[in-house]
C-alpha cells in the first residue's frame, strides 16, 4: 500500500514527500497510542484548589515533553536514582498553574496512582486508536510498537485492549536500547521481516521518534493532537484517524 499526502483532513502538512510503499506501521506507545488519565489528574488538581479540564492536562504534558524530550531519549547516568516520572508530574502540575508546594503534592499523588493502578497513568487509548489499528490490520499491514518504557509497555497495551493488534512490542527496558538509537527500530523491523523503506513510524517527539525512525531508514509522521509543534516543518497528524486516509 502507498503513503500519500491528502489535500486536507487530519494531517497538518509539512514539506511534500514522495509516495512510498508501506507494508508495516510502527507506533510509539505513551502519548501516541495511550493518553494520560486526564480526568484523574484534573480531579487531583481540583482537590489542590485548581480547576482544570482533562484536555488541559494533555496539553501541559505535551508542552513538558517538548521542552524536556532529551530526558526521555537518554538512559539514566550511572548512579542516577532520580525519579523521572515524579519530576515530570511536578513540571506538569506547575504548567497547569499549581504553586511549587501544590505541584509537589500533585506529583506525589500522581506517582502513587501510577504505581498503584496496574494500567499506570498512561492508560487511556487515544481517540480513534482502536478503529485506526483495526482498519490497518484489515488491510494486511504489519503493526508494531517501539517504546522508550520501563518494561511495562506490553502490559499497559494489554490492559488498554490494544496489545492484540501488534505482532511485536519492543520495550527499551527489555532490549537495552532507547530511541533515537536506530537499533531499537531495526529490532522491530527484523521481527516483522520488513525493510526500513517499507515501514512508517508514528510518534510524538521529533528529536526522538522522528529522528530515530529516519536514522533507521524509515518514514515518520509526528502525532501532534495538541498542536504543540505548529512551528515545525514536520508533517503532523492531529488525529490517528488521519492515518487511514494516508495509507
Backbone torsions as a table, in degrees:
resi	resn	phi	psi	omega
1	UNK	NA	155.4	-172.0
2	UNK	-110.1	144.9	175.8
3	UNK	-91.8	123.1	-179.7
4	UNK	-131.0	153.0	178.6
5	UNK	-95.9	119.1	-179.7
6	UNK	-77.5	164.4	179.8
7	UNK	-74.0	-27.8	-177.4
8	UNK	-157.7	175.2	177.0
9	UNK	123.7	-143.2	-172.6
10	UNK	-83.6	1.7	-179.9
11	UNK	-98.5	127.1	169.6
12	UNK	-89.9	118.6	-167.1
13	UNK	-75.6	134.2	167.1
14	UNK	-103.0	-152.8	179.1
15	UNK	-66.2	147.4	179.6
16	UNK	-62.2	146.2	-177.8
17	UNK	-128.0	149.7	-179.8
18	UNK	-69.6	152.4	175.1
19	UNK	-66.3	142.5	178.2
20	UNK	-144.7	156.1	175.8
21	UNK	-71.3	135.2	175.3
22	UNK	-124.6	119.1	178.1
23	UNK	-118.9	-10.7	179.5
24	UNK	-143.6	140.7	175.9
25	UNK	-124.4	125.0	-179.6
26	UNK	-112.4	144.9	-175.0
27	UNK	-127.9	149.4	160.8
28	UNK	-71.8	167.1	179.1
29	UNK	-102.6	-79.1	-177.4
30	UNK	-63.2	131.3	-179.8
31	UNK	70.9	8.6	173.2
32	UNK	-126.5	-52.6	173.4
33	UNK	-101.0	-30.3	-176.8
34	UNK	-121.3	127.0	177.9
35	UNK	-94.6	156.9	169.5
36	UNK	-60.3	151.2	175.8
37	UNK	-74.9	78.5	-173.7
38	UNK	-61.1	-37.1	179.7
39	UNK	-63.3	-44.1	178.9
40	UNK	-62.5	-45.3	-176.8
41	UNK	-70.4	-33.6	175.5
42	UNK	-65.6	-40.2	176.5
43	UNK	-63.5	-37.5	178.8
44	UNK	-64.5	-41.7	175.7
45	UNK	-60.5	-41.1	-179.3
46	UNK	-60.0	-40.7	178.7
47	UNK	-64.8	-22.9	178.9
48	UNK	-96.9	8.5	173.2
49	UNK	93.5	14.8	-178.6
50	UNK	-127.3	122.1	178.7
51	UNK	-88.3	117.1	175.9
52	UNK	-134.7	158.8	176.4
53	UNK	-94.3	151.7	178.4
54	UNK	-53.2	-36.9	-179.5
55	UNK	-63.6	-31.9	179.1
56	UNK	-66.1	-32.3	177.5
57	UNK	-63.4	-46.0	179.1
58	UNK	-61.5	-42.1	179.4
59	UNK	-65.3	-39.4	178.8
60	UNK	-65.9	-40.1	178.7
61	UNK	-64.6	-41.2	179.2
62	UNK	-64.5	-40.0	177.7
63	UNK	-64.2	-40.2	177.8
64	UNK	-62.5	-43.9	-179.2
65	UNK	-63.5	-36.2	178.0
66	UNK	-64.3	-44.2	-176.2
67	UNK	-71.1	-27.9	-172.0
68	UNK	-128.9	30.4	-176.6
69	UNK	-61.8	-25.4	179.5
70	UNK	-59.8	-28.1	179.8
71	UNK	-67.2	-26.8	-173.2
72	UNK	-96.2	-3.9	179.2
73	UNK	-107.7	-3.7	-177.4
74	UNK	-117.2	139.6	174.2
75	UNK	-66.2	151.6	179.6
76	UNK	-61.7	145.3	177.1
77	UNK	-66.3	152.8	178.8
78	UNK	-54.8	128.8	178.4
79	UNK	85.0	-2.3	-179.7
80	UNK	-78.7	115.5	-179.2
81	UNK	-110.6	11.9	-179.1
82	UNK	-67.2	150.6	-179.8
83	UNK	-94.4	103.5	-175.5
84	UNK	-62.2	-41.5	-179.1
85	UNK	-66.0	-39.2	178.5
86	UNK	-60.0	-45.1	177.9
87	UNK	-64.2	-35.9	178.4
88	UNK	-65.4	-45.3	-179.9
89	UNK	-64.7	-36.0	177.2
90	UNK	-63.2	-44.6	179.9
91	UNK	-64.5	-38.3	177.8
92	UNK	-64.6	-43.0	177.4
93	UNK	-59.4	-43.4	179.0
94	UNK	-66.5	-38.3	178.6
95	UNK	-64.8	-29.7	178.5
96	UNK	-76.7	-16.0	178.0
97	UNK	115.1	6.6	175.6
98	UNK	-75.5	142.9	173.2
99	UNK	-68.4	171.8	-173.8
100	UNK	-57.5	-46.0	-178.0
101	UNK	-66.9	-44.9	-179.8
102	UNK	-66.2	-36.6	178.8
103	UNK	-65.4	-34.9	176.9
104	UNK	-67.2	-40.7	176.8
105	UNK	-64.7	-42.0	177.2
106	UNK	-58.3	-45.8	-178.3
107	UNK	-63.7	-44.0	-179.4
108	UNK	-64.0	-42.8	180.0
109	UNK	-67.5	-40.2	178.6
110	UNK	-65.3	-41.2	179.8
111	UNK	-66.5	-37.8	176.5
112	UNK	-62.1	-42.9	179.2
113	UNK	-65.2	-40.0	178.9
114	UNK	-60.7	-36.0	179.6
115	UNK	-81.6	-31.2	-176.0
116	UNK	-75.4	-46.1	-176.7
117	UNK	-82.2	125.9	-177.3
118	UNK	-62.2	-18.8	178.0
119	UNK	-81.3	-13.3	-172.9
120	UNK	70.9	-175.2	179.5
121	UNK	-89.3	-20.1	171.6
122	UNK	-87.6	77.7	-167.4
123	UNK	-127.0	-0.8	-176.2
124	UNK	-106.4	117.4	175.0
125	UNK	-55.1	135.5	-179.4
126	UNK	-65.7	156.5	178.1
127	UNK	-53.8	135.0	177.4
128	UNK	73.9	4.1	-178.1
129	UNK	-61.4	-52.7	-177.1
130	UNK	-61.9	-46.3	-178.3
131	UNK	-63.1	-40.7	-179.5
132	UNK	-66.3	-46.9	179.9
133	UNK	-63.0	-40.8	179.1
134	UNK	-63.4	-41.2	179.5
135	UNK	-65.2	-41.6	178.7
136	UNK	-66.1	-39.8	178.8
137	UNK	-64.4	-39.4	179.2
138	UNK	-63.1	-28.0	178.3
139	UNK	-80.3	-1.7	177.7
140	UNK	84.7	13.2	177.8
141	UNK	-76.7	142.5	174.0
142	UNK	-79.6	135.9	-176.3
143	UNK	-122.8	142.8	180.0
144	UNK	-150.0	163.4	173.5
145	UNK	-120.2	135.4	171.7
146	UNK	-126.8	112.6	-170.4
147	UNK	-132.0	136.7	164.9
148	UNK	-80.2	103.8	-172.5
149	UNK	-138.7	-170.0	-174.5
150	UNK	-114.6	23.2	-177.3
151	UNK	93.2	0.3	-176.4
152	UNK	-109.5	5.8	-173.5
153	UNK	-59.5	-46.9	-179.0
154	UNK	-62.2	-42.9	-179.2
155	UNK	-62.7	-44.3	-179.7
156	UNK	-64.6	-38.7	177.4
157	UNK	-66.9	-38.8	176.8
158	UNK	-62.1	-47.5	-177.7
159	UNK	-68.0	-24.8	176.4
160	UNK	-85.3	-4.2	178.7
161	UNK	78.9	24.3	-177.3
162	UNK	-114.5	-15.5	-170.4
163	UNK	-59.1	-34.8	-174.0
164	UNK	-66.2	-14.2	179.2
165	UNK	-75.2	-18.5	-167.2
166	UNK	-107.9	132.2	175.8
167	UNK	-70.4	-29.5	-178.7
168	UNK	-151.7	145.3	172.7
169	UNK	-124.6	118.8	179.1
170	UNK	-103.2	116.6	-179.5
171	UNK	-108.8	125.3	-174.8
172	UNK	-56.0	-36.2	-178.4
173	UNK	-67.8	-23.8	-178.5
174	UNK	-88.5	-26.0	-174.5
175	UNK	-109.0	-9.5	176.9
176	UNK	77.1	17.6	175.5
177	UNK	-130.2	149.2	178.6
178	UNK	-129.6	142.8	169.9
179	UNK	-58.6	141.8	13.6
180	UNK	-90.9	14.8	177.7
181	UNK	-56.4	121.8	-178.6
182	UNK	-61.5	-21.6	-178.2
183	UNK	-60.5	-33.5	-178.0
184	UNK	-70.2	-32.4	175.5
185	UNK	-71.5	-37.8	-179.9
186	UNK	-64.6	-31.7	176.1
187	UNK	-61.1	-44.8	179.6
188	UNK	-66.2	-43.9	-179.4
189	UNK	-63.0	-39.3	177.9
190	UNK	-63.2	-41.0	178.9
191	UNK	-65.6	-31.7	179.2
192	UNK	-85.7	-9.9	-176.3
193	UNK	58.7	44.1	179.9
194	UNK	-127.1	140.5	174.8
195	UNK	-77.1	154.8	179.8
196	UNK	-55.8	-35.0	-176.0
197	UNK	-64.6	-19.6	-179.3
198	UNK	-104.0	17.0	-176.1
199	UNK	-123.7	149.1	177.7
200	UNK	-124.3	136.7	177.1
201	UNK	-113.3	138.9	178.1
202	UNK	-121.6	121.0	179.9
203	UNK	-152.5	176.7	-170.7
204	UNK	-110.3	0.4	-177.2
205	UNK	-124.6	116.1	-176.8
206	UNK	-58.0	-46.3	-172.6
207	UNK	-82.6	-6.7	177.5
208	UNK	-112.8	-53.8	-176.8
209	UNK	-79.3	-53.7	-177.5
210	UNK	-65.5	-50.2	-177.6
211	UNK	-63.7	-41.6	-179.2
212	UNK	-64.8	-45.4	-179.5
213	UNK	-63.2	-42.0	-179.5
214	UNK	-67.9	-35.4	177.6
215	UNK	-67.0	-21.7	176.2
216	UNK	-87.4	-0.1	177.9
217	UNK	92.4	11.4	-177.6
218	UNK	-98.3	163.1	165.3
219	UNK	-82.2	160.3	-177.4
220	UNK	-147.6	146.4	173.7
221	UNK	-127.6	141.4	-179.0
222	UNK	-94.9	120.7	175.1
223	UNK	-85.8	116.7	-170.9
224	UNK	-138.9	69.0	-174.9
225	UNK	-67.2	-23.5	-176.7
226	UNK	-97.0	6.8	-179.1
227	UNK	59.5	33.7	-178.5
228	UNK	-67.5	-28.7	-175.0
229	UNK	-113.7	40.4	-179.6
230	UNK	-60.5	-22.0	-177.5
231	UNK	-92.1	5.0	-177.3
232	UNK	-92.9	159.0	175.6
233	UNK	-87.7	-1.4	-179.8
234	UNK	-64.3	147.5	167.3
235	UNK	-74.9	124.4	-171.2
236	UNK	-119.6	135.5	170.6
237	UNK	-91.6	123.0	174.8
238	UNK	-86.2	-19.6	177.4
239	UNK	-145.5	142.9	176.4
240	UNK	-63.7	-22.8	178.1
241	UNK	-58.8	-29.1	178.9
242	UNK	-65.0	-20.2	-177.0
243	UNK	-65.7	-37.0	-178.1
244	UNK	-68.9	-21.8	177.1
245	UNK	-86.9	-14.4	-179.9
246	UNK	-85.6	-30.9	-171.3
247	UNK	-106.3	NA	NA
